Amino acid sequence: MYPNKITLANLPTRIEKLERFSEQLGLNVFVKRDDMTGTEWSGNKIRKLEFSVREALDQGADTLITCGGLQSNHCRAAAAVAARLGMQSCLVLRTDDPNILPDGNHLLDRMLGARIHFITPQDYRSRRSEIMREIGSEYAKAGRKAYIIPEGASNGIGTFGYLSCMQEIVQQEQELGVIFDTLVDAVGSGGTLAGLAFANKLYHLGKRVVGINVCDDASFFQNRVAQITAEVAGYLGSDAVLDPGEVEVLDGYVGRGYALSRKEELDFIRDFARLEGLVLDPVYTGKCLYGFTEEVKKGSFQTSQNVLFIHTGGLLGLFPVREQFDL
Ligand SMILES: *Cc1c(COP(=O)(O)O)cnc(C)c1O
């Protein structure tokens, strides 16, 4: 039995075939429009937050504390959910430049009334959990009850969002009369891949589930995904395990680093928008689909017939890098 959730996302999200892109690559590529789960909470994080925030409410919380980069889609979605439910939110955002003009996700964070707590990249790396706990105790002193959501809501409870997404995909396969033998998604904190890969195993679906990482490296995420799925199994009371070796992460497309773009990635995003009328983001989906395209050319997907690419959102991340595009 899955834990309970709140219902906010626009589900199920549509699946569409990318006709011209498929023709170019010589295999069928479909897209699952998880970029359309909402407006304020668009993208993949709302699927996870539906479970995390339900757990927060069940524990009597009135405040959400979470963390991410300055342009975190996850933090923006959490701020939107908090405001919608009449809760407060505090976002611990990583930046070197606290005086930066609000743009993209950060602009919406402010619009939605989140309290923003900037920390340096060093503090983010070494002590973000401690900082969130300190903020939590300040709220407790003020008579409020805060619930801490880890980066990307990529823990056991949040990952139920993508176990559910796999069930949604299986339902849609029946409606569409197509079996997706291969799933591809961008990996940033691991929860999306963990949910899809673990569901694939639990329900014996036999799909190839491929994550393309946008930070860190393959072995980091193979281990991370295995840890997350162990937490999921705990909630389910299941003894199923996913070993790191069973998690497929295609490395090689981090490029200049997290949230840093190369010209070929930005050109790909532009050309893809014009080809399919579908806009990718520079931090996750653009790198992922660019990497997928390169791997198809190398022959890494020769056994795939019907590929489902999960468009996990991130559109607002385009605006702060507007000057880097050659349009
Ligand atoms: C967070 C995010 C991802 C990565 O998902 P994880 O579950 O964190 O690995 C992919 N795409 C977008 C747009 C995101 O915001």
The ligand as a Gaussian input file, in Angstrom:
#p B3LYP/6-31G(d) Opt

LIG

0 1
 C       14.628000      18.227000     -10.267000
 C       14.484000      18.131000     -11.729000
 C       14.911000      16.985000     -12.419000
 C       15.630000      15.835000     -11.765000
 O       14.810000      15.063000     -10.966000
 P       15.427000      14.355000      -9.678000
 O       14.306000      13.578000      -9.138000
 O       15.871000      15.473000      -8.779000
 O       16.585000      13.543000     -10.117000
 C       14.706000      16.927000     -13.783000
 N       14.130000      17.954000     -14.440000
 C       13.736000      19.076000     -13.816000
 C       13.156000      20.162000     -14.630000
 C       13.887000      19.200000     -12.439000
 O       13.478000      20.318000     -11.829000

